[in-house]
Structures are given as C-alpha cells and as structure tokens.
C-alpha cells in the first residue's frame, strides 16, 4: 500500500492482516463427498461435520479473527497519535476516543 500511495505513506502507517484460514495460512480441509441427490442446502448441512473434523476448525472462526485483530490494534493505540480505523474517531490508550479536532 505504501508503494502504491507514497503521498499517504508520508502521513500514515498501514496495517493489513491475513485472516486465519485464507491467503498464506492453512485452511480447513473438509472430508466430505457431495451427494448428487442432495439439494445445495442439504449438501452444505452435511458438509459441516466433515469440516469440523479438521483440528484447525476450532481456531478459524469470527471470534479468533477478532482476537487476532485486537493483537494488532492494541499496540498501535499506544503509539503517539493513536489509531484511526476507517475514518472513525482516533483511538488512543485504553480504547478511549479523543477528538480529531486540531
């Protein structure tokens, strides 16, 4: 991002992350063979137990993703200037917003 927008990189730090189970991390492997006689709904419902057999399955979910994002967010908030996410209020310290006004 900094290479694509050097004018922004002069003023901002960029954070990105690769959620568990996508991109560079290992995904869940599902041990399920689709049944031609099933509807899409039945097929998807039958696939879940096969996916949950993967030992990584309990760790690739919304809750774990939120924890991962928090591990990125927390140290950034303690930096001078705090942290601003998507144009919202600037966060600094223990999650307390501070004014954007100069």
Secondary structure, DSSP 8 states (H G I E B T S, - for coil): -TTT-HHHHTT--------TTSTTS----------TTS-HHHHHHHHHHHHHTSTTGGGSSHHHHHHHHHHHHHHHHTSTT-EE-TTS-EEETTTEEE----
